[in-house]
Amino acid sequence: MDCQGTYRGHLQGVAADGKGSIFWSFTDRLVKTDTAGKSLIAVEAPSHQGDLCFHEGKLYVAVNLGQFNKPAGEADSWVFVYDADTLKEIARHPVTEVVHGAGGMDARAGHFLVIGGLPPGTNENYVYEYDADFKFVQRHVITSGYTLMGIQTATFHDGYWWFGCYGKPAELLRTSPDFKEVKRWPYDAALGIVGVAPGKFLVGRGTRGKEGHTGQLVPAVVEEMSGLKNINSR
């Protein structure tokens, strides 16, 4: 599926409402499409809008208005909240605990889990948990080893956490619900990942041309040796 249009910023994440709408974050623009990729609404948003999630009629986006992947004190981390029907911004919540830059998030069991950047050489990743009112609960540690610029995308699906990371090659992390039992594979889910059915996902892809950046979603299935495996949608 191709997202209609070209954009200044590259794809940062995707989300779905399970009712026929797909939401795309392109760094400084949010786009709502149908399941064929037809653009329904597009709105400007402050850079850097990161990965996002849909929860109870609202769209939640991890946003960093400061620096990524730096020591504590240089990030300016937030969660922006949008009405999923209109993409009108309705709230902003500071998440100052995400000290290396908020880059992605998902919701589980009424709480929000935020991930983000990482300074070079840090040999673990972090997940920051907030309650429904965005009061900080705790920081979780993933004993993943270093991943380039931390974690970019997150989704909870099929009883596991799935995290997309940059790298050469890009990497996919999977953990248990309590962020243990870490698996790590060379698979690219760094531009978006959303679970759509048991064992099935849609994974973000992007291209860059003279007119700007584009976004696509490719179907993938669980494959134990590689984490996920792309499948032919035709």
C-alpha positions as CSV (number, residue, x, y, z in Angstrom):
1,M,0.0,0.0,0.0
2,D,1.3,3.4,-1.0
3,C,0.4,6.5,1.0
4,Q,-0.8,9.2,-1.4
5,G,1.4,12.2,-1.7
6,T,5.1,13.2,-1.1
7,Y,6.4,14.9,2.0
8,R,9.3,17.0,3.3
9,G,10.2,14.6,6.1
10,H,10.6,10.8,5.9
11,L,8.2,8.3,7.4
12,Q,8.6,8.0,11.2
13,G,5.8,5.6,12.1
14,V,2.3,4.2,11.3
15,A,-0.8,3.3,13.3
16,A,-4.2,1.8,12.5
17,D,-7.6,2.1,14.2
18,G,-8.8,-1.3,13.1
19,K,-11.8,0.3,11.4
20,G,-10.3,1.2,8.0
21,S,-8.1,4.2,8.8
22,I,-4.3,4.3,8.7
23,F,-2.3,7.1,10.3
24,W,1.2,8.1,9.0
25,S,3.8,10.4,10.7
26,F,6.1,12.2,8.2
27,T,8.3,14.2,10.7
28,D,6.4,17.5,10.3
29,R,3.1,16.3,8.8
30,L,0.4,13.8,10.0
31,V,-1.7,12.0,7.4
32,K,-4.8,9.9,7.7
33,T,-5.6,7.5,4.8
34,D,-8.0,4.7,4.1
35,T,-6.7,1.2,3.7
36,A,-5.9,1.8,0.0
37,G,-3.6,4.7,0.9
38,K,-6.0,7.5,-0.3
39,S,-5.3,10.6,1.7
40,L,-8.3,11.8,3.8
41,I,-6.7,14.4,6.0
42,A,-3.2,15.9,6.3
43,V,-2.1,18.4,8.8
44,E,1.2,20.3,9.6
45,A,2.8,19.5,12.9
46,P,6.0,20.7,14.7
47,S,9.1,18.7,13.9
48,H,10.0,16.1,15.1
49,Q,6.8,14.0,15.1
50,G,7.9,10.4,15.6
51,D,6.2,7.0,15.8
52,L,2.5,7.1,17.0
53,C,-0.3,4.9,18.3
54,F,-4.1,4.9,18.2
55,H,-6.0,4.5,21.5
56,E,-9.7,5.1,22.2
57,G,-10.4,7.5,19.4
58,K,-7.2,9.5,19.8
59,L,-3.8,9.6,18.1
60,Y,-0.8,9.8,20.4
61,V,2.5,10.9,18.9
62,A,6.0,10.8,20.5
63,V,7.6,14.2,19.8
64,N,11.0,15.7,20.5
65,L,11.5,19.4,20.0
66,G,15.1,19.2,21.0
67,Q,18.2,17.1,20.3
68,F,18.2,13.3,19.8
69,N,20.8,10.8,21.0
70,K,22.6,13.2,23.3
71,P,23.3,13.1,27.0
72,A,20.5,14.1,29.3
73,G,19.5,17.8,29.1
74,E,19.4,18.3,25.4
75,A,16.1,16.7,24.5
76,D,12.6,18.3,24.8
77,S,10.3,15.3,24.9
78,W,6.5,15.3,24.6
79,V,3.5,13.3,23.7
80,F,1.1,15.2,21.4
81,V,-2.5,14.1,21.3
82,Y,-4.8,14.4,18.3
83,D,-8.4,13.7,17.6
84,A,-8.3,10.7,15.3
85,D,-11.3,11.8,13.3
86,T,-10.1,15.3,12.5
87,L,-6.3,15.2,13.3
88,K,-6.9,18.3,15.4
89,E,-4.4,18.7,18.2
90,I,-6.1,18.4,21.6
91,A,-3.4,18.1,24.2
92,R,0.4,18.0,24.9
93,H,2.0,16.0,27.7
94,P,5.6,16.6,28.7
95,V,7.6,13.3,29.1
96,T,10.8,14.8,30.5
97,E,12.0,11.4,31.7
98,V,12.7,10.4,28.0
99,V,16.1,12.2,28.3
100,H,17.5,11.2,24.9
101,G,14.5,12.3,22.8
102,A,11.0,10.8,22.5
103,G,10.8,8.9,19.2
104,G,8.0,6.4,19.4
105,M,5.2,4.8,21.5
106,D,2.4,2.4,22.0
107,A,-0.4,1.8,24.5
108,R,-1.0,-1.3,26.5
109,A,-3.4,-2.1,29.4
110,G,-4.3,1.6,29.8
111,H,-0.7,2.8,30.1
112,F,1.6,4.4,27.5
113,L,5.1,3.2,26.7
114,V,7.5,5.7,25.1
115,I,10.8,4.9,23.5
116,G,13.4,7.0,21.8
117,G,17.0,8.0,21.2
118,L,20.3,6.7,22.7
119,P,23.8,8.1,22.9
120,P,26.5,6.1,21.1
121,G,28.0,3.3,23.2
122,T,25.1,2.8,25.5
123,N,24.6,-0.9,25.7
124,E,20.9,-1.1,26.7
125,N,17.7,0.5,25.6
126,Y,15.0,2.1,27.7
127,V,11.2,2.1,27.7
128,Y,9.4,4.8,29.8
129,E,6.0,3.9,31.2
130,Y,3.2,6.4,31.9
131,D,-0.3,6.0,33.3
132,A,-3.4,7.2,31.5
133,D,-2.8,10.8,32.7
134,F,0.8,10.7,31.7
135,K,2.2,10.5,35.2
136,F,5.5,8.7,35.1
137,V,5.4,5.1,36.4
138,Q,8.9,3.7,35.8
139,R,11.8,3.2,33.3
140,H,12.3,-0.3,31.9
141,V,15.6,-1.6,30.7
142,I,16.0,-3.7,27.6
143,T,19.3,-5.6,27.7
144,S,19.6,-5.4,23.9
145,G,23.1,-4.1,23.5
146,Y,23.6,-0.9,21.6
147,T,21.3,-0.1,18.7
148,L,21.9,2.9,16.4
149,M,20.0,5.9,17.7
150,G,18.0,3.8,20.1
151,I,14.6,2.5,19.2
152,Q,12.5,4.2,16.4
153,T,9.2,2.3,16.4
154,A,7.2,0.2,18.9
155,T,4.1,-2.0,18.9
156,F,2.6,-4.6,21.3
157,H,1.2,-7.5,19.3
158,D,0.7,-11.3,19.8
159,G,1.9,-11.1,23.4
160,Y,5.2,-9.5,22.6
161,W,6.8,-6.1,22.3
162,W,8.3,-5.4,18.8
163,F,10.8,-2.6,18.3
164,G,12.2,-1.3,15.0
165,C,15.8,0.1,15.1
166,Y,18.1,1.8,12.6
167,G,21.4,0.2,11.7
168,K,23.3,-1.3,8.8
169,P,21.4,-3.6,8.5
170,A,18.4,-2.2,10.4
171,E,17.4,-4.4,13.3
172,L,14.2,-5.7,14.9
173,L,13.9,-6.4,18.7
174,R,11.3,-8.5,20.3
175,T,10.7,-8.8,24.1
176,S,8.3,-10.4,26.5
177,P,5.6,-8.1,28.0
178,D,8.0,-7.2,30.9
179,F,10.8,-6.3,28.4
180,K,12.8,-9.5,29.1
181,E,13.6,-12.5,26.8
182,V,15.2,-10.2,24.2
183,K,15.5,-11.4,20.6
184,R,17.3,-9.4,17.9
185,W,17.1,-9.9,14.1
186,P,18.4,-8.1,11.0
187,Y,15.0,-6.9,9.8
188,D,13.9,-3.3,9.0
189,A,10.9,-2.1,10.9
190,A,12.4,1.3,11.8
191,L,9.9,3.4,9.8
192,G,6.7,1.8,11.3
193,I,5.2,-1.4,12.5
194,V,1.6,-2.2,13.4
195,G,0.0,-5.6,14.2
196,V,-3.1,-6.3,12.1
197,A,-4.0,-10.0,12.8
198,P,-2.5,-13.0,14.7
199,G,1.0,-13.4,13.2
200,K,0.6,-10.6,10.8
201,F,1.9,-7.0,10.6
202,L,2.1,-4.0,8.3
203,V,5.6,-2.6,8.2
204,G,6.6,0.9,7.0
205,R,8.9,1.6,4.1
206,G,9.9,4.8,2.4
207,T,11.6,6.3,-0.6
208,R,13.2,9.6,-1.4
209,G,13.0,11.4,-4.7
210,K,13.3,14.9,-6.2
211,E,9.7,15.7,-5.1
212,G,10.2,14.5,-1.5
213,H,9.6,11.4,0.7
214,T,7.0,8.7,0.2
215,G,5.6,6.1,2.5
216,Q,4.5,2.5,1.9
217,L,3.2,-0.4,4.0
218,V,4.3,-4.0,3.3
219,P,2.6,-7.0,4.8
220,A,4.8,-9.3,6.9
221,V,4.4,-12.5,8.9
222,V,6.2,-13.9,11.9
223,E,9.2,-16.1,11.0
224,E,11.3,-17.4,13.9
225,M,14.6,-17.3,12.1
226,S,14.3,-13.6,10.9
227,G,11.7,-12.2,13.3
228,L,9.4,-11.1,10.5
229,K,9.3,-11.9,6.8
230,N,7.8,-9.8,4.1
231,I,5.1,-11.5,2.0
232,N,3.7,-10.8,-1.4
233,S,0.4,-9.0,-1.0
234,R,-0.8,-9.9,-4.5
